[in-house]
Amino acid sequence: MLMYTAWLDLPPEKHDEAGVRLRGTLEKDGYRVSTFRRCRHPKETMVLEARPESGGPFIGIQSAAEKATELSIGFDSPCMLPPFDTQEEQ
């Protein structure tokens, strides 16, 4: 299992808006959202977790960094291929 992660600089007061927009996009693309928690900085961070209904890579998005000044966006992939790529026959 591999996890690809990217970080986005974003002030904590914008994390909820980003989470709501990303949730809508993921649901439209066939993902089932299993967790969504709004940011209550500094005690709680925004968390969004989803997986495609048809199976596929897990996506986790959450407030990150010491002062929650970033969003961490991670994709789990069950193999060495990037998410959504397919293995070619040799």
C-alpha positions, -999 to +999 in steps of 0.1 A: +000+000+000+014+034-009+001+068+001+006+099-021+003+131-001+002+168-011+000+199+011-019+230+003-011+263+020-045+276+033-055+296+063-075+277+089-106+299+084-108+286+048-106+249+056-143+244+061-151+260+027-125+238+010-139+207+028-175+214+017-164+220-019-142+189-020-170+168-005-194+179-032-169+171-059-161+137-045-197+128-041-204+139-076-176+117-088-190+086-071-172+087-037-189+078-004-179+102+023-174+083+056-161+112+077-166+149+076-158+172+105-156+210+104-126+229+117-130+243+152-095+257+153-074+253+174-091+223+192-103+204+162-092+203+126-112+197+094-113+161+084-128+146+052-125+109+043-140+092+013-137+061-009-153+054-043-186+034-042-171+010-068-139+005-049-106+023-054-082+045-036-091+060-002-089+098+000-082+116+032-081+154+036-074+172+068-060+203+084-023+199+089+008+216+103+014+228+138-010+258+134-034+241+109-021+265+081-022+237+055-045+210+041-030+176+038-045+156+008-037+119+007-046+091-017-040+054-008-031+031-036-029-007-032+001-010-055+031+008-070+010+025-097-004+060-092-041+061-083-064+052-112-036+039-135-039+004-147-013-023-151-002-030-187+004-065-198+040-072-208 
